[in-house]
């Protein structure tokens, strides 16, 4: 992780690295499939960014938003202080970032970030994109990384607070959830609004409008981000060539992949791989 108070450990159930930067504590963890975290709560508000994989969280719902939530890649989830919840990594291995707000930071943030006191989540869109950028910065070790991380955190809080209550994320139709499932299953192939709409049984115009309203971006933007996220994992964990990664993730060619990756991440795929080696 980036410069800061960093530590790492592995105990067979969890691998993690920790850092404290700008009034926030970051824990980047990797959970194996079929593991879990028992009922627990945090003394301050927390933010969870799902980098890879998916899991189920169950909340006791002290603020009226209890129940189960399936967290998928690009989900950014806010949890208020003191709310009891447990996590089941029942959908395969998971990589994510847990961010805890330092108590000394809360008084200055709360007047401008009401989102900290609600259980709310965002999938993709501007908030998800900032989570992606934050994950990339946490992997850097240069002197400017802590400044970049703190700036991204404040921007994430601002954008999430502006969108709070506007997305209708707690009221999504089942076919919107099915839309995400179709996208995940077909990331390496050809994806279009018309084909996906037919798969979930709605009109393409209905899908396009509802997707943007619910997730804060077009379906095309969401697909591109998910392809970039999946390619990031392959760049970290495999020695496949850029051309092979481009082909398996639905990009037209290596040039198309490299250009989009640089636009989203600010660096080339080759540079990203070298930073993670």
Backbone as CSV, one residue per row, in Angstrom:
resi,resn,N_x,N_y,N_z,CA_x,CA_y,CA_z,C_x,C_y,C_z
1,UNK,0.843,-1.192,0.000,0.000,0.000,0.000,0.880,1.244,0.000
2,UNK,0.248,2.390,-0.116,0.989,3.635,-0.180,1.639,3.949,1.157
3,UNK,2.456,4.987,1.138,3.206,5.353,2.333,2.275,5.595,3.506
4,UNK,2.702,5.228,4.696,1.897,5.394,5.897,2.284,4.339,6.902
5,UNK,1.438,4.150,7.907,1.654,3.112,8.911,1.167,1.799,8.335
6,UNK,2.053,1.065,7.668,1.657,-0.095,6.888,2.093,-1.376,7.572
7,UNK,1.201,-2.366,7.591,1.541,-3.682,8.125,0.833,-4.724,7.293
8,UNK,1.319,-5.959,7.316,0.666,-7.036,6.571,0.667,-8.297,7.405
9,UNK,-0.328,-9.180,7.161,-0.357,-10.455,7.862,-1.135,-11.459,7.029
10,UNK,-0.916,-12.724,7.296,-1.669,-13.798,6.644,-1.902,-14.884,7.678
11,UNK,-3.173,-15.291,7.856,-3.461,-16.302,8.866,-4.254,-17.478,8.301
12,UNK,-4.254,-17.608,6.980,-4.987,-18.693,6.358,-6.427,-18.337,6.051
13,UNK,-6.981,-17.369,6.762,-8.345,-16.928,6.499,-8.384,-15.549,5.874
14,UNK,-7.387,-14.729,6.137,-7.419,-13.348,5.677,-6.003,-12.863,5.419
15,UNK,-5.822,-12.206,4.289,-4.573,-11.522,4.006,-4.886,-10.034,3.942
16,UNK,-4.101,-9.221,4.610,-4.428,-7.802,4.621,-3.183,-6.933,4.760
17,UNK,-3.331,-5.674,4.341,-2.315,-4.649,4.522,-3.030,-3.410,5.027
18,UNK,-2.380,-2.682,5.917,-3.033,-1.542,6.559,-2.220,-0.278,6.405
19,UNK,-2.920,0.860,6.385,-2.261,2.164,6.327,-3.186,3.214,6.923
20,UNK,-2.592,4.279,7.489,-3.352,5.423,7.982,-2.899,6.652,7.208
21,UNK,-3.861,7.306,6.541,-3.534,8.437,5.683,-4.634,9.488,5.813
22,UNK,-4.255,10.706,6.150,-5.177,11.831,6.122,-6.432,11.678,6.938
23,UNK,-6.353,11.049,8.104,-7.537,10.893,8.942,-8.400,9.700,8.594
24,UNK,-7.880,8.808,7.741,-8.601,7.597,7.366,-7.689,6.389,7.570
25,UNK,-8.268,5.288,8.030,-7.530,4.031,8.154,-7.984,3.094,7.035
26,UNK,-7.025,2.575,6.287,-7.308,1.700,5.155,-6.840,0.279,5.466
27,UNK,-7.715,-0.682,5.245,-7.345,-2.087,5.346,-7.699,-2.752,4.032
28,UNK,-6.687,-3.198,3.309,-6.908,-3.879,2.041,-6.802,-5.373,2.297
29,UNK,-7.924,-6.083,2.143,-7.965,-7.486,2.523,-8.369,-8.395,1.386
30,UNK,-8.005,-9.658,1.527,-8.370,-10.699,0.572,-8.970,-11.857,1.358
31,UNK,-10.220,-12.187,1.072,-10.937,-13.233,1.803,-11.142,-14.449,0.914
32,UNK,-10.820,-15.649,1.381,-11.035,-16.860,0.574,-12.512,-17.213,0.483
33,UNK,-12.841,-17.993,-0.526,-14.226,-18.443,-0.704,-14.681,-19.268,0.495
34,UNK,-15.969,-19.139,0.815,-16.622,-19.903,1.886,-16.121,-19.543,3.285
35,UNK,-15.493,-18.375,3.421,-15.135,-17.881,4.748,-16.176,-16.832,5.155
36,UNK,-15.959,-16.180,6.279,-16.918,-15.179,6.717,-16.412,-14.385,7.900
37,UNK,-17.098,-13.298,8.173,-16.829,-12.485,9.361,-18.080,-12.539,10.238
38,UNK,-17.943,-12.875,11.522,-19.120,-12.977,12.399,-19.715,-11.602,12.673
39,UNK,-20.828,-11.588,13.384,-21.484,-10.329,13.726,-20.503,-9.408,14.443
40,UNK,-20.441,-8.163,13.978,-19.532,-7.189,14.572,-20.035,-5.784,14.230
41,UNK,-19.381,-4.791,14.781,-19.713,-3.411,14.475,-18.458,-2.566,14.615
42,UNK,-18.501,-1.347,14.082,-17.348,-0.447,14.106,-17.693,0.808,14.901
43,UNK,-16.718,1.329,15.582,-16.939,2.494,16.436,-17.128,3.774,15.629
44,UNK,-16.638,3.821,14.416,-16.814,4.985,13.551,-17.404,4.523,12.215
45,UNK,-17.923,5.447,11.396,-18.459,5.059,10.088,-17.391,4.387,9.231
46,UNK,-17.827,3.447,8.388,-16.900,2.740,7.517,-17.380,2.790,6.067
47,UNK,-16.427,2.620,5.173,-16.699,2.558,3.742,-16.008,1.302,3.221
48,UNK,-16.735,0.485,2.481,-16.170,-0.731,1.896,-16.188,-0.601,0.375
49,UNK,-15.047,-0.861,-0.254,-14.942,-0.856,-1.711,-14.654,-2.281,-2.162
50,UNK,-15.530,-2.850,-2.967,-15.317,-4.203,-3.482,-14.475,-4.101,-4.753
51,UNK,-13.275,-4.668,-4.707,-12.357,-4.607,-5.842,-12.560,-5.803,-6.765
52,UNK,-12.600,-6.994,-6.195,-12.808,-8.218,-6.972,-13.734,-9.157,-6.205
53,UNK,-14.524,-9.938,-6.930,-15.393,-10.918,-6.307,-16.699,-10.317,-5.802
54,UNK,-17.477,-11.132,-5.106,-18.768,-10.704,-4.575,-19.044,-11.438,-3.269
55,UNK,-19.834,-10.818,-2.383,-20.164,-11.442,-1.106,-21.508,-10.933,-0.620
56,UNK,-22.021,-11.567,0.420,-23.298,-11.178,1.006,-23.073,-10.583,2.386
57,UNK,-23.657,-9.406,2.598,-23.599,-8.780,3.918,-25.006,-8.741,4.505
58,UNK,-25.120,-9.069,5.789,-26.399,-9.003,6.493,-26.261,-7.991,7.620
59,UNK,-27.173,-7.051,7.661,-27.148,-6.005,8.681,-28.345,-6.134,9.603
60,UNK,-28.119,-5.790,10.885,-29.218,-5.817,11.848,-30.201,-4.686,11.594
61,UNK,-29.740,-3.654,10.886,-30.663,-2.604,10.453,-31.097,-1.650,11.527
62,UNK,-30.158,-1.161,12.328,-30.515,-0.213,13.375,-31.065,1.089,12.843
63,UNK,-30.791,1.415,11.563,-31.281,2.674,10.999,-32.424,2.445,10.007
64,UNK,-33.021,1.255,10.054,-34.164,0.998,9.187,-33.814,0.430,7.833
65,UNK,-32.544,0.190,7.559,-32.123,-0.347,6.269,-31.430,-1.690,6.454
66,UNK,-31.974,-2.529,7.321,-31.367,-3.824,7.564,-31.655,-4.803,6.445
67,UNK,-31.174,-6.043,6.637,-31.387,-7.070,5.645,-30.117,-7.430,4.916
68,UNK,-30.274,-8.288,3.892,-29.119,-8.791,3.148,-28.818,-7.900,1.950
69,UNK,-27.541,-7.770,1.657,-27.077,-6.991,0.511,-25.992,-7.786,-0.191
70,UNK,-26.147,-7.997,-1.492,-25.108,-8.648,-2.288,-24.177,-7.569,-2.832
71,UNK,-22.914,-7.641,-2.438,-21.913,-6.654,-2.854,-21.100,-7.230,-4.006
72,UNK,-21.129,-6.572,-5.147,-20.446,-7.019,-6.345,-19.290,-6.075,-6.672
73,UNK,-18.420,-6.439,-7.635,-17.308,-5.555,-7.980,-17.784,-4.151,-8.323
74,UNK,-17.025,-3.153,-7.878,-17.344,-1.745,-8.075,-18.391,-1.232,-7.104
75,UNK,-18.827,-2.058,-6.146,-19.729,-1.573,-5.102,-18.935,-0.757,-4.089
76,UNK,-19.472,0.408,-3.726,-18.933,1.221,-2.631,-20.042,1.311,-1.595
77,UNK,-19.787,0.791,-0.410,-20.824,0.615,0.617,-20.475,1.412,1.863
78,UNK,-21.451,2.179,2.343,-21.281,2.968,3.559,-22.040,2.295,4.702
79,UNK,-21.426,2.284,5.883,-22.041,1.678,7.070,-21.881,2.655,8.241
80,UNK,-22.968,3.051,8.887,-22.853,3.974,10.018,-22.199,3.323,11.223
81,UNK,-21.689,4.137,12.108,-21.056,3.631,13.330,-22.069,2.859,14.167
82,UNK,-21.609,1.741,14.745,-22.422,1.005,15.685,-23.428,0.048,15.098
83,UNK,-23.553,-0.026,13.779,-24.545,-0.944,13.189,-23.967,-2.347,13.070
84,UNK,-24.638,-3.319,13.681,-24.158,-4.702,13.677,-24.390,-5.333,12.308
85,UNK,-23.385,-6.081,11.838,-23.500,-6.746,10.543,-22.536,-7.921,10.501
86,UNK,-22.778,-8.835,9.568,-21.863,-9.949,9.338,-21.693,-10.125,7.836
87,UNK,-20.616,-10.804,7.430,-20.295,-10.959,6.016,-20.066,-12.426,5.692
88,UNK,-20.651,-12.860,4.568,-20.483,-14.231,4.093,-19.837,-14.180,2.702
89,UNK,-18.634,-14.742,2.587,-17.931,-14.756,1.307,-18.303,-16.049,0.585
90,UNK,-19.587,-16.061,0.188,-20.227,-17.265,-0.321,-20.289,-17.314,-1.844
91,UNK,-19.612,-16.405,-2.507,-19.664,-16.329,-3.961,-18.273,-16.359,-4.584
92,UNK,-17.307,-16.959,-3.855,-15.940,-17.028,-4.340,-15.026,-16.094,-3.552
93,UNK,-13.736,-16.066,-3.879,-12.792,-15.195,-3.165,-13.101,-13.720,-3.412
94,UNK,-12.740,-12.896,-2.451,-13.069,-11.468,-2.506,-11.841,-10.633,-2.146
95,UNK,-11.634,-9.555,-2.890,-10.639,-8.549,-2.529,-11.359,-7.226,-2.339
96,UNK,-11.031,-6.528,-1.276,-11.699,-5.264,-1.025,-10.901,-4.355,-0.119
97,UNK,-11.412,-3.149,0.054,-10.782,-2.142,0.903,-11.791,-1.701,1.951
98,UNK,-11.427,-1.778,3.216,-12.242,-1.251,4.302,-11.620,0.059,4.761
99,UNK,-12.426,1.111,4.770,-11.945,2.439,5.167,-12.695,2.861,6.420
100,UNK,-11.952,3.167,7.463,-12.535,3.634,8.717,-12.165,5.100,8.918
101,UNK,-13.160,5.904,9.262,-12.914,7.324,9.494,-12.386,7.511,10.903
102,UNK,-11.231,8.158,11.019,-10.651,8.405,12.333,-11.572,9.330,13.147
103,UNK,-11.740,9.068,14.452,-12.627,9.903,15.277,-12.313,11.395,15.191
104,UNK,-11.029,11.746,15.087,-10.643,13.156,15.032,-11.114,13.829,13.745
105,UNK,-11.453,13.037,12.736,-11.871,13.574,11.438,-13.379,13.761,11.337
106,UNK,-14.125,13.082,12.204,-15.572,13.034,12.056,-16.245,14.395,12.192
107,UNK,-15.863,15.178,13.192,-16.529,16.453,13.435,-16.427,17.384,12.240
108,UNK,-15.291,17.356,11.555,-15.120,18.246,10.413,-15.811,17.716,9.161
109,UNK,-15.999,16.385,9.062,-16.605,15.799,7.866,-18.126,15.771,7.911
110,UNK,-18.699,15.505,9.069,-20.143,15.247,9.171,-21.019,16.369,8.589
111,UNK,-20.704,17.659,8.806,-21.577,18.700,8.246,-21.654,18.671,6.726
112,UNK,-20.668,18.054,6.083,-20.601,18.062,4.623,-20.803,16.680,4.014
113,UNK,-20.875,15.631,4.831,-20.952,14.261,4.320,-21.955,13.453,5.136
114,UNK,-23.242,13.774,4.951,-24.291,13.062,5.682,-24.332,11.586,5.330
115,UNK,-23.734,11.220,4.210,-23.725,9.825,3.777,-23.042,8.924,4.800
116,UNK,-22.191,9.491,5.645,-21.473,8.697,6.644,-22.410,8.104,7.696
117,UNK,-23.579,8.675,7.857,-24.493,8.207,8.898,-25.666,7.402,8.345
118,UNK,-25.477,6.838,7.151,-26.531,6.030,6.558,-25.938,4.737,6.010
119,UNK,-26.751,3.685,5.973,-26.344,2.467,5.287,-26.827,2.594,3.842
120,UNK,-25.900,2.836,2.946,-26.234,3.068,1.545,-25.114,2.518,0.684
121,UNK,-25.438,2.115,-0.527,-24.402,1.574,-1.404,-24.579,2.100,-2.820
122,UNK,-23.473,2.106,-3.559,-23.449,2.547,-4.945,-22.727,1.484,-5.764
123,UNK,-23.266,1.174,-6.939,-22.602,0.230,-7.837,-22.172,0.975,-9.084
124,UNK,-20.864,1.012,-9.320,-20.369,1.688,-10.507,-20.614,3.182,-10.439
125,UNK,-20.760,3.816,-11.606,-20.982,5.248,-11.654,-19.781,6.034,-11.146
126,UNK,-19.962,7.322,-10.925,-18.845,8.159,-10.458,-18.249,7.692,-9.134
127,UNK,-19.099,7.198,-8.225,-18.583,6.744,-6.928,-17.735,5.483,-7.116
128,UNK,-18.228,4.541,-7.911,-17.464,3.328,-8.176,-16.154,3.612,-8.888
129,UNK,-16.161,4.586,-9.799,-14.931,4.939,-10.511,-13.888,5.516,-9.555
130,UNK,-14.331,6.331,-8.600,-13.396,6.864,-7.613,-12.824,5.745,-6.743
131,UNK,-13.655,4.741,-6.427,-13.149,3.593,-5.686,-12.069,2.869,-6.446
132,UNK,-12.231,2.758,-7.758,-11.237,2.116,-8.613,-9.924,2.891,-8.603
133,UNK,-10.033,4.210,-8.701,-8.828,5.050,-8.674,-8.138,4.970,-7.310
134,UNK,-8.939,4.904,-6.256,-8.369,4.807,-4.913,-7.583,3.510,-4.755
135,UNK,-8.121,2.415,-5.270,-7.415,1.138,-5.215,-6.070,1.235,-5.923
136,UNK,-6.033,1.906,-7.066,-4.771,2.051,-7.805,-3.764,2.875,-7.009
137,UNK,-4.221,3.967,-6.391,-3.298,4.821,-5.625,-2.757,4.094,-4.398
138,UNK,-3.571,3.235,-3.789,-3.107,2.495,-2.613,-1.998,1.513,-2.969
139,UNK,-1.845,1.220,-4.254,-0.771,0.341,-4.692,0.508,1.061,-5.028
140,UNK,0.507,2.377,-4.952,1.699,3.150,-5.294,2.492,3.501,-4.041
141,UNK,3.768,3.772,-4.226,4.654,4.020,-3.083,5.407,5.339,-3.188
142,UNK,5.069,6.187,-4.148,5.788,7.459,-4.286,5.321,8.451,-3.226
143,UNK,6.045,9.545,-3.086,5.774,10.512,-2.023,4.444,11.233,-2.198
144,UNK,3.930,11.291,-3.416,2.685,12.009,-3.670,1.446,11.143,-3.419
145,UNK,1.635,9.827,-3.255,0.489,8.932,-3.110,-0.419,9.298,-1.927
146,UNK,0.110,9.578,-0.732,-0.791,9.925,0.377,-1.659,11.143,0.076
147,UNK,-1.087,12.134,-0.599,-1.862,13.331,-0.958,-2.970,12.975,-1.938
148,UNK,-2.639,12.138,-2.924,-3.638,11.709,-3.905,-4.746,10.906,-3.235
149,UNK,-4.379,10.036,-2.305,-5.366,9.195,-1.613,-6.312,10.042,-0.778
150,UNK,-5.772,11.000,-0.042,-6.626,11.863,0.771,-7.577,12.670,-0.116
151,UNK,-7.067,13.170,-1.240,-7.912,13.923,-2.150,-9.039,13.081,-2.737
152,UNK,-8.720,11.842,-3.126,-9.740,10.942,-3.666,-10.794,10.603,-2.620
153,UNK,-10.368,10.433,-1.360,-11.324,10.128,-0.302,-12.319,11.268,-0.113
154,UNK,-11.833,12.495,-0.094,-12.727,13.635,0.095,-13.665,13.789,-1.105
155,UNK,-13.142,13.532,-2.307,-13.987,13.606,-3.494,-15.051,12.516,-3.469
156,UNK,-14.673,11.313,-3.042,-15.628,10.214,-2.958,-16.763,10.556,-1.996
157,UNK,-16.419,11.117,-0.837,-17.443,11.499,0.134,-18.361,12.576,-0.431
158,UNK,-17.791,13.535,-1.160,-18.597,14.616,-1.719,-19.564,14.096,-2.781
159,UNK,-19.072,13.265,-3.706,-19.927,12.752,-4.774,-21.011,11.835,-4.207
160,UNK,-20.643,10.960,-3.264,-21.621,10.052,-2.663,-22.696,10.831,-1.916
161,UNK,-22.294,11.892,-1.219,-23.269,12.687,-0.470,-24.242,13.391,-1.413
162,UNK,-23.736,13.871,-2.553,-24.613,14.530,-3.528,-25.621,13.558,-4.126
163,UNK,-25.206,12.325,-4.318,-26.090,11.336,-4.943,-27.004,10.644,-3.943
164,UNK,-26.737,10.829,-2.660,-27.532,10.137,-1.638,-29.028,10.428,-1.821
165,UNK,-29.793,9.367,-1.862,-31.237,9.513,-1.981,-31.733,9.703,-3.397
166,UNK,-30.808,10.006,-4.344,-31.242,10.273,-5.720,-31.218,9.031,-6.589
167,UNK,-30.425,8.035,-6.217,-30.238,6.883,-7.090,-31.325,5.829,-6.964
168,UNK,-32.045,5.795,-5.828,-33.044,4.757,-5.634,-32.428,3.371,-5.519
169,UNK,-31.203,3.290,-4.970,-30.506,2.002,-4.959,-31.184,0.980,-4.057
170,UNK,-31.951,1.445,-3.081,-32.624,0.484,-2.203,-33.925,-0.028,-2.825
171,UNK,-34.276,0.534,-4.007,-35.567,0.196,-4.590,-35.405,-0.347,-6.013
172,UNK,-34.290,-0.949,-6.325,-34.040,-1.462,-7.666,-35.009,-2.594,-8.008
173,UNK,-35.492,-2.577,-9.265,-36.291,-3.693,-9.772,-35.396,-4.914,-9.924
174,UNK,-36.016,-6.098,-9.818,-35.252,-7.336,-9.952,-34.560,-7.420,-11.300
175,UNK,-35.188,-6.900,-12.373,-34.568,-7.003,-13.695,-33.300,-6.164,-13.803
176,UNK,-33.150,-5.141,-12.957,-31.890,-4.394,-12.945,-30.778,-5.227,-12.314
177,UNK,-31.121,-5.979,-11.277,-30.145,-6.905,-10.703,-29.763,-7.965,-11.736
178,UNK,-30.757,-8.448,-12.491,-30.479,-9.440,-13.522,-29.601,-8.848,-14.627
179,UNK,-29.775,-7.568,-14.892,-28.935,-6.899,-15.894,-27.464,-6.978,-15.508
180,UNK,-27.162,-6.732,-14.232,-25.778,-6.826,-13.765,-25.257,-8.243,-13.901
181,UNK,-26.121,-9.224,-13.631,-25.702,-10.623,-13.748,-25.385,-10.983,-15.197
182,UNK,-26.202,-10.501,-16.138,-25.941,-10.753,-17.558,-24.622,-10.109,-17.981
183,UNK,-24.402,-8.885,-17.542,-23.157,-8.187,-17.890,-21.949,-8.956,-17.381
184,UNK,-22.001,-9.418,-16.122,-20.870,-10.158,-15.556,-20.591,-11.433,-16.345
185,UNK,-21.660,-12.114,-16.764,-21.488,-13.378,-17.478,-20.948,-13.181,-18.889
186,UNK,-21.157,-12.002,-19.473,-20.795,-11.776,-20.867,-19.707,-10.725,-21.060
187,UNK,-18.930,-10.438,-20.015,-17.936,-9.370,-20.106,-16.941,-9.578,-21.248
188,UNK,-16.610,-10.824,-21.537,-15.628,-11.092,-22.571,-16.198,-11.112,-23.966
189,UNK,-17.515,-10.953,-24.106,-18.152,-11.020,-25.406,-18.726,-9.693,-25.850
190,UNK,-19.714,-9.775,-26.735,-20.346,-8.571,-27.267,-21.544,-8.201,-26.407
191,UNK,-21.538,-6.989,-25.871,-22.617,-6.536,-24.997,-23.240,-5.268,-25.568
192,UNK,-24.546,-5.278,-25.747,-25.265,-4.103,-26.209,-26.558,-3.961,-25.449
193,UNK,-27.094,-2.742,-25.408,-28.316,-2.488,-24.652,-29.459,-3.351,-25.172
194,UNK,-29.588,-3.483,-26.487,-30.707,-4.236,-27.060,-30.657,-5.702,-26.651
195,UNK,-29.472,-6.317,-26.741,-29.345,-7.721,-26.376,-29.566,-7.972,-24.903
196,UNK,-29.008,-7.118,-24.063,-29.183,-7.286,-22.623,-30.637,-7.048,-22.243
197,UNK,-31.282,-6.048,-22.864,-32.697,-5.772,-22.580,-33.564,-6.982,-22.910
198,UNK,-33.268,-7.633,-24.040,-34.029,-8.831,-24.405,-33.836,-9.940,-23.381
199,UNK,-32.608,-10.055,-22.832,-32.314,-11.101,-21.850,-33.099,-10.928,-20.560
200,UNK,-33.358,-9.672,-20.175,-34.051,-9.424,-18.904,-35.525,-9.064,-19.107
201,UNK,-35.978,-9.009,-20.382,-37.391,-8.833,-20.662,-37.937,-7.427,-20.558
202,UNK,-37.133,-6.413,-20.897,-37.633,-5.039,-20.903,-37.250,-4.374,-22.226
203,UNK,-37.854,-3.226,-22.507,-37.534,-2.479,-23.717,-36.163,-1.827,-23.572
204,UNK,-35.365,-1.762,-24.645,-34.028,-1.140,-24.550,-34.056,0.286,-24.003
205,UNK,-35.072,1.077,-24.372,-35.155,2.452,-23.863,-35.381,2.453,-22.352
206,UNK,-36.244,1.542,-21.890,-36.483,1.424,-20.445,-35.198,1.061,-19.716
207,UNK,-34.455,0.102,-20.273,-33.198,-0.308,-19.649,-32.204,0.843,-19.615
208,UNK,-32.036,1.529,-20.723,-31.048,2.605,-20.796,-31.347,3.704,-19.782
209,UNK,-32.606,4.099,-19.690,-32.980,5.180,-18.770,-32.839,4.743,-17.312
210,UNK,-33.348,3.544,-16.990,-33.303,3.072,-15.603,-31.874,2.799,-15.159
211,UNK,-31.052,2.284,-16.062,-29.668,1.983,-15.694,-28.937,3.274,-15.323
212,UNK,-29.068,4.299,-16.134,-28.388,5.570,-15.836,-28.921,6.178,-14.544
213,UNK,-30.243,6.142,-14.360,-30.836,6.734,-13.158,-30.399,6.005,-11.897
214,UNK,-30.273,4.676,-11.979,-29.960,3.868,-10.801,-28.474,3.832,-10.496
215,UNK,-27.644,3.679,-11.525,-26.218,3.470,-11.303,-25.361,4.694,-11.607
216,UNK,-25.960,5.780,-12.073,-25.225,7.020,-12.278,-24.324,7.029,-13.499
217,UNK,-24.516,6.079,-14.420,-23.706,6.030,-15.637,-24.469,5.228,-16.682
218,UNK,-24.029,5.301,-17.938,-24.655,4.480,-18.965,-24.205,3.027,-18.810
219,UNK,-24.957,2.117,-19.442,-24.559,0.717,-19.387,-23.194,0.529,-20.050
220,UNK,-22.940,1.281,-21.123,-21.647,1.189,-21.793,-20.499,1.586,-20.892
221,UNK,-20.676,2.667,-20.131,-19.636,3.094,-19.191,-19.394,2.031,-18.131
222,UNK,-20.475,1.436,-17.633,-20.353,0.400,-16.606,-19.594,-0.806,-17.146
223,UNK,-19.927,-1.232,-18.355,-19.245,-2.382,-18.964,-17.763,-2.100,-19.130
224,UNK,-17.433,-0.910,-19.613,-16.009,-0.571,-19.789,-15.260,-0.606,-18.466
225,UNK,-15.895,-0.070,-17.400,-15.233,-0.085,-16.097,-15.025,-1.505,-15.598
226,UNK,-16.051,-2.356,-15.765,-15.902,-3.737,-15.303,-14.824,-4.478,-16.087
227,UNK,-14.705,-4.207,-17.371,-13.654,-4.835,-18.164,-12.272,-4.358,-17.702
228,UNK,-12.163,-3.073,-17.384,-10.897,-2.547,-16.869,-10.573,-3.203,-15.536
229,UNK,-11.571,-3.336,-14.660,-11.336,-3.943,-13.345,-10.872,-5.391,-13.480
230,UNK,-11.510,-6.146,-14.372,-11.112,-7.538,-14.556,-9.716,-7.624,-15.161
231,UNK,-9.391,-6.724,-16.064,-8.046,-6.725,-16.647,-6.992,-6.373,-15.603
232,UNK,-7.357,-5.523,-14.630,-6.417,-5.191,-13.555,-6.024,-6.446,-12.780
233,UNK,-7.005,-7.284,-12.484,-6.702,-8.526,-11.762,-5.778,-9.414,-12.595
234,UNK,-6.041,-9.506,-13.881,-5.196,-10.339,-14.743,-3.788,-9.776,-14.857
235,UNK,-3.660,-8.465,-14.870,-2.333,-7.846,-14.913,-1.559,-8.133,-13.631
236,UNK,-2.283,-8.201,-12.499,-1.630,-8.474,-11.221,-1.268,-9.943,-11.071
237,UNK,-2.154,-10.821,-11.527,-2.042,-12.229,-11.151,-1.565,-13.152,-12.262
238,UNK,-1.437,-12.662,-13.478,-1.004,-13.525,-14.575,0.108,-12.849,-15.371
239,UNK,0.742,-13.642,-16.220,1.762,-13.094,-17.128,1.248,-13.082,-18.555
240,UNK,-0.064,-13.109,-18.726,-0.653,-13.044,-20.060,-0.258,-11.737,-20.740
241,UNK,-0.114,-11.784,-22.050,0.263,-10.588,-22.795,-0.893,-9.591,-22.806
242,UNK,-0.585,-8.339,-23.130,-1.633,-7.325,-23.204,-2.655,-7.675,-24.280
243,UNK,-2.189,-8.257,-25.374,-3.108,-8.656,-26.439,-4.067,-9.743,-25.959
244,UNK,-3.549,-10.701,-25.183,-4.403,-11.766,-24.656,-5.427,-11.221,-23.671
245,UNK,-4.990,-10.311,-22.798,-5.911,-9.713,-21.828,-6.975,-8.897,-22.537
246,UNK,-6.580,-8.159,-23.568,-7.541,-7.376,-24.346,-8.604,-8.285,-24.961
247,UNK,-8.165,-9.409,-25.527,-9.090,-10.314,-26.204,-10.061,-10.975,-25.237
248,UNK,-9.580,-11.377,-24.067,-10.443,-12.085,-23.113,-11.423,-11.163,-22.393
249,UNK,-11.222,-9.846,-22.511,-12.098,-8.903,-21.829,-12.961,-8.090,-22.779
250,UNK,-13.036,-8.510,-24.042,-13.976,-7.881,-24.955,-13.523,-6.593,-25.597
251,UNK,-12.239,-6.237,-25.484,-11.732,-5.047,-26.157,-11.469,-5.358,-27.624
252,UNK,-11.580,-4.343,-28.481,-11.413,-4.557,-29.916,-10.010,-5.062,-30.239
253,UNK,-9.002,-4.518,-29.578,-7.616,-4.937,-29.785,-6.766,-4.367,-28.651
254,UNK,-5.448,-4.625,-28.707,-4.565,-4.165,-27.640,-4.530,-2.646,-27.539
255,UNK,-4.563,-1.968,-28.675,-4.528,-0.509,-28.669,-5.769,0.068,-27.990
256,UNK,-6.937,-0.499,-28.311,-8.182,-0.059,-27.686,-8.122,-0.264,-26.179
257,UNK,-7.649,-1.426,-25.760,-7.497,-1.730,-24.338,-6.570,-0.737,-23.650
258,UNK,-5.397,-0.511,-24.241,-4.407,0.368,-23.619,-4.921,1.800,-23.505
259,UNK,-5.604,2.274,-24.536,-6.118,3.646,-24.514,-7.185,3.821,-23.441
260,UNK,-8.104,2.843,-23.332,-9.152,2.941,-22.316,-8.576,2.804,-20.908
261,UNK,-7.634,1.885,-20.740,-7.015,1.687,-19.428,-6.347,2.982,-18.970
262,UNK,-5.633,3.621,-19.863,-4.943,4.864,-19.494,-5.949,5.964,-19.172
263,UNK,-7.059,6.002,-19.898,-8.058,7.029,-19.644,-8.683,6.859,-18.262
264,UNK,-8.949,5.625,-17.864,-9.583,5.357,-16.574,-8.587,5.410,-15.418
265,UNK,-7.370,4.884,-15.635,-6.419,4.717,-14.544,-5.316,5.764,-14.506
266,UNK,-5.121,6.471,-15.606,-4.076,7.492,-15.640,-2.701,6.954,-15.964
267,UNK,-2.565,5.643,-16.126,-1.295,5.010,-16.485,-1.578,3.887,-17.483
268,UNK,-0.556,3.433,-18.179,-0.735,2.353,-19.145,-0.839,1.010,-18.426
269,UNK,-1.386,-0.011,-19.096,-1.421,-1.344,-18.485,-0.039,-1.865,-18.124
270,UNK,0.939,-1.600,-18.970,2.306,-2.067,-18.688,2.853,-1.418,-17.427
271,UNK,2.594,-0.128,-17.273,3.071,0.585,-16.088,2.360,0.073,-14.837
272,UNK,1.048,-0.164,-14.952,0.289,-0.711,-13.816,0.869,-2.057,-13.396
273,UNK,1.162,-2.913,-14.367,1.731,-4.231,-14.042,3.077,-4.074,-13.349
274,UNK,3.908,-3.160,-13.801,5.233,-2.987,-13.194,5.137,-2.479,-11.762
275,UNK,4.111,-1.663,-11.465,3.932,-1.164,-10.095,3.486,-2.260,-9.154
276,UNK,2.793,-3.294,-9.665,2.290,-4.375,-8.841,3.254,-5.566,-8.767
277,UNK,4.293,-5.572,-9.593,5.263,-6.677,-9.561,6.159,-6.585,-8.331
